[in-house]
Amino acid sequence: MPSIGVKLYSVFFKFMLKHRLQSRLQVTENDAVGGGGSFGVTSRPEEETPAAANPSFTDGVATKDIHIDPVTSVTVRVFLPETCLNFPDAKSKSGVGFSDHNRALTRRYSHGSSENSAVSGSNGVIVKNVDNGLRRSSYGCSVDDANLKSENGNYRGYNPVGNNRRRLPVMLQFHGGGFVSGSNDSVANDFFCRRIARLCDVIVVAVGYRLAPENKYPAAFEDGLKVLHWLAKQANLAECSKSSGSLKGAGADLRRSEGNGHIADAFGASMVEPWLAAHGDPSRCVLLGVSCGANIADYVARKAIEAGKLLDPVKVVAQVLMYPFFIGSVPTHSEIKLANSYFYDKAMCILAWKLFLPEEEFSLDHPAANPLVSGRGGPPLKRMPPTLTVVAEHDWMRDRAIAYSEELRKVNVDAPVLEYKDAVHEFATLDMLLKTPQAQACAEDIAIWVKKFISLRGHEFSY
């Protein structure tokens, strides 16, 4: 059974959530839509404390917020692990040079660890001592380690010219909250994304999609797909910048590089994101959705399959669905037995769906709610990417998530299920408050599975 602390926090959480949902449900349809307009809101600061972005590697991960769409409120928070500054050497590629003390930790990184690695802090982040000559400044010239950061320690990123930089996979993360609450910059989500960025050794892009009832379906789903297209645009701009820089010639001085080396000078400063341009590898893209975010992730995966090469160079290689927000008109065994379970009971989730779906479309068998409904449309299941499903023992939504995974396995999709005993809905993403051992184990298990699909050739078993 869950601990006493989890039970007490669940009671308080359900009381507050029920009050918020009922108050929003009382708002008229016109007020709900007109209040936010198409611009919408992506967070509710009065309900949860946001975590400030920090562009310095204080705990091994630097963060920044980006408003990607001028006509809506859609934002992303980029989580860049400090390992992007490190380059694998010959020994790490061959697997030689690991110490017995650090062998357990190195499984978290697709490139392993070098002979002169060191473990910094209590979070087990492996930092390598790398030759300074391998690093480049934001203008593409070799500099000392100290010059990679500004005077206040903020990371500036690189100009996407040259080859001496480490590319990391990109993971799009969609937060939970029943489509009506939560945010990509909340303290709990920030803590979770930092953990995933360190363990998986990926750049996490947490999506701040528009919330209901200000913006109903399909706004949140379209926002998720919009971020995927934005990622493809960034990759193409970075490639243009690389080509532009190579035409300038290696002999250009620093001043000329300052004036002409950036694609932003030609297309505007907001067009290229330096962290992703320098360190992101969109050909190894993973989708991770939490609760209702899993519904968005599954939708984005389907649309990515339909788009095909139109999304090049972005390629979705896997997705992780963490306790997805699935429901249906015919109740499953867990929906009957655990209808009044911890944190999110079934009655409150139905209220959330009423707030999210337009009134004329409301149905528990809506394609956004029930992945097993017939006539859902989209690509056949056999074309879906490898899908890891995470479920909790005390979550009433677990059976439908498991059934969806079974349907994927029937058509030979790699779709394992990880179930955690004594765990509740949102157990891994609320670990900053719940402090359960299952949360750390879940993050490590996700890292092990994901690295099968994002590791470069020769590093598949480096974790």
Helices and strands as residue ranges (DSSP letters): H 4-25, H 29-36, E 61-67, E 75-81, G 82-85, H 90-94, H 103-106, E 117-120, E 125-128, G 132-134, G 145-148, E 168-174, H 187-200, E 203-208, H 219-248, H 254-260, H 264-267, H 274-279, E 280-290, H 292-307, G 308-311, E 316-322, H 333-337, H 346-356, G 359-361, G 381-383, E 387-394, H 398-410, E 417-424, H 431-434, H 437-454
